[in-house]
Amino acid sequence: MKPLAIFGGTFDPIHLGHLCVAWEASELLDAEVLMMPSGIPPHRPPPIASAQQRVAMLRAALRGQSRLILDARELTRSGPSYTVDTMIELRAEQGERPLVLLLGADAFAGLPGWHGWRRLFELAHIGVLSRPGEQAVLPDVLQREISGRRVAGPAELRTLPAGKLVELSVTPMEISSTRIRELIAAGREPCYQLPAGLFDDPQLLAPYRR
Ligand code: ATP
C-alpha cells in the first residue's frame, strides 16, 4: 500500500527548504505528503504569524501541484498541538496504511522532548530528512529507541504500518524561517528563499515587517 507522509511545522513562514525536502520525500516514498501547520507549538515560542496567516501562506505556496496537501486539523484543536494526538487520529482514519512522519534532522534529534514520543513509533514510521548544519548527535534514549528500527530504504516501509526509521537523503537547502524573519524585519526581500506566490499578495509577509 502506498504510504501517507506527514510533514508538520510552524511554517512561520513556509520556505523553499520545506517545499524542496517535502517534495523529494514524496518522490522517494512515492507518497502524498500532508503539510500540517501546528497551532500552539508545545516545544517553542509562539509563531509570529497567526494560524490564519500561516494557512494563507501555505495555500499560496502549494498552488499548482497535488503531491503536497494542506491539512490544517491541528489549528482547529484547542490546547497544544501534540503530534502524537494527530497521529492517533490519522491512524484511526487510515487503517493499516503505512504512515511516515517526516522530521528534519534537527527536529528528530529533539524528539525525546516531545509529549508521548515513544508512542509515535507504534503509530507511524519516521523519515528523517537531512538538513545542512545538523550533525546528528542523538541523545542516548533516542539511540536506544531506534536501534533495530532502521531500514535501508523507503521501499521497506510499505510492508508495515509503523515502527521503522528511514533516513531520506534530500538536497541540502540551507534555508530557515528564523533567517527569513530576520531578513524581512531588516527591510530585505528574500525572494529566492520563499515560494514566488508569497510575494503576489503584499499582506502575506506583512507579519514579519517592522
Ligand atoms: P525556524 O527557523 O522558525 O525554527 P524552520 O525553518 O526550522 O523554522 P519549521 O517550520 O520549524 O521550519 O520546520 C518544520 C520541519 O521542517 C522540521 O521538521 C524541520 O526540521 C524541517 N525543516 C525546515 N527547514 C528545513 C530544511 N532547510 N531542510 C530540511 N528540513 C527542514
Boltz pocket constraint, residues with backbone or C-beta under 6 A from the ligand:
constraints:
  - pocket:
      binder: B
      contacts: [[A, 8], [A, 9], [A, 10], [A, 11], [A, 12], [A, 13], [A, 17], [A, 18], [A, 21], [A, 102], [A, 103], [A, 104], [A, 105], [A, 106], [A, 107], [A, 108], [A, 129], [A, 130], [A, 131], [A, 132], [A, 171], [A, 173], [A, 174], [A, 175], [A, 176], [A, 177], [A, 178], [A, 179]]
      max_distance: 6.0
